[in-house]
Amino acid sequence: MKLLEPITINGMKVPNRVMVPAMVTRLSGEDGFVSPAISNRYVRYAQGEVGLIVVEAMAIHGSNAGPLLRISDDKFVPGLRDMVRRIHDTSDSKVVPQIIHFLKIARSGWRQTVDMLTIEEIDRIIQQFGEAAARAREAGFDGIELHNAHAYTLASFVSRVNARTDEYGGSTLESRLRLIGKVMDSVRRHVGRDFPVGIRYLSDEFVRGGYTVEDAKLIGLRMSQLGFDYLSLSVGGKFEDAVHTPGHVLHGYSGYSGERCMPGATYPDALHVPYAAEIKAFIASKGFDVPVIAAGKLSDPATAEAQLAAGKVDMVAIARGLLADPDWVKKVRQGQLDRIVKCDYCNVCKQLDGAHMPVTCFLWPKGAMQAPTDAGPDVKPPAWPEGGAGLTLRFEKGSVSLKWKKALGAAYYDVYRADDGGAARLVDGVKLPVLSDAAVLGGVHYRYFVRACDTSGNAGAASEPVQFIPPAPDPGQQTDAVSTA
Ligand SMILES: Cc1cc2nc3c(=O)[nH]c(=O)nc-3n(C[C@H](O)[C@H](O)[C@H](O)COP(=O)(O)O)c2cc1C
């Protein structure tokens, strides 16, 4: 299985092809120190044998930002070192921090943009990236990742909507890339060539006037020329289309570009892999084989494996799927795919992040701050009561409503649907024994069934299925009469 093959990145031996990309947890205090809860969150990924753990974005400077980790001063190193040591003591997982610089934002909706920065301030940012990288090495991390994605400073320079008019300005691709070149020089001066330095950047900004994969291919080439050791691709997440809620600071994930960055349940699986594949093929055509990593709804093991096997990407980044189940890799290795807690992309985690509240998964037990410990495959999965699940279906006003009985030991229920005799796929993970499905079409044969799962993802027997064909449209009766001249 390609997913379980190791990969070496500038000397860093990553035991498999699965990365947990940076995901802020909001578990630190405003002081930015590593808390026990944060440390436990990342140790949990190591227990689950995740190949490469990217620790959430941590600030290289001292600006206010609510609960966010920091690496902006030597005083943060001991806490980071302790977390890294715990991760290394747990498994072969490798761990890098994502280091970030962001500009100022205010509750009024005002935000600082890159064209407001003086050359002295830019020089300071270049220096701060280098110093933070040195601290990461000192703390024992296996490498670092530069945050050159979403709404943050580095990405805003690379953006096509960079409004500067000087040598860092938006008028040419070369000037948009000038800052990242200088930052990489500074980082290498501080950590040397033998320390893995990856970068996260956007394959499409998904904002009007922003860049698309066409620029992203050239940006990938430049990152390769600069000596980055991996390219981790994201999309969107920009301030340009963020929705401002009065009294709150802008949230970069509140607009359409934010929706693309963390695509919800209505988006297809693996939707951003084609961009990564294009970038990988392009840089390969120029003689570079820097590992390329894609994110975005890759938590189905067969889907993830197919992208790797087809050579579209070198690693898969799984964020929300590994939040839901940090034991994903271990379960794949043990062939226990059926026991994975399947992310339903409800985006409760995204909402918690936006509200600066501790990021947890809706599928975990209520109030849990960490994923439950895996009870293993030998426990008895939840069982339907005598007489079965009693699954019933009602169709009203174009929507299907399902109801069933509670199963003993169930933490949540996975609801599956097969269309016209095709493969069953997960519709939703719910905690109450009811579900509405408003995305059904007249004339299609639907078959639904439910499985009750415990907190470790152990799924009980499928309920008896219910089947239904919503009424097909009657041709000629679909529109009101239209008069013609
Ligand atoms: C709660 C939350 C926090 C995130 N924080 C970061 C972050 O700090 N840095 C980053 O580059 N991406 C961040 N992301 C984006 C993810 O790394 C990932 O690209 C995105 O969720 C799509 O992958 P997925 O479909 O596997 O969840 C965050 C996503 C979520 C849901």
The ligand as an ORCA input file, in Angstrom:
! r2SCAN-3c Opt
* xyz 0 1
  C      -9.987     23.921     12.740
  C      -9.041     24.108     11.599
  C      -7.870     24.839     11.783
  C      -6.971     25.016     10.729
  N      -5.787     25.691     10.961
  C      -4.869     25.775      9.966
  C      -3.582     26.335     10.211
  O      -3.215     26.733     11.324
  N      -2.714     26.407      9.165
  C      -3.033     25.934      7.918
  O      -2.210     26.018      6.999
  N      -4.235     25.359      7.681
  C      -5.141     25.269      8.662
  N      -6.333     24.614      8.429
  C      -6.590     24.013      7.086
  C      -6.226     22.519      7.075
  O      -4.843     22.329      7.285
  C      -6.630     21.827      5.755
  O      -5.919     22.403      4.690
  C      -8.120     21.910      5.435
  O      -8.897     21.631      6.585
  C      -8.517     20.946      4.312
  O      -8.129     19.627      4.638
  P      -9.192     18.515      5.172
  O     -10.276     18.397      4.137
  O      -8.400     17.263      5.315
  O      -9.758     19.015      6.465
  C      -7.253     24.444      9.465
  C      -8.413     23.693      9.294
  C      -9.311     23.518     10.339
  C     -10.547     22.687     10.114
*
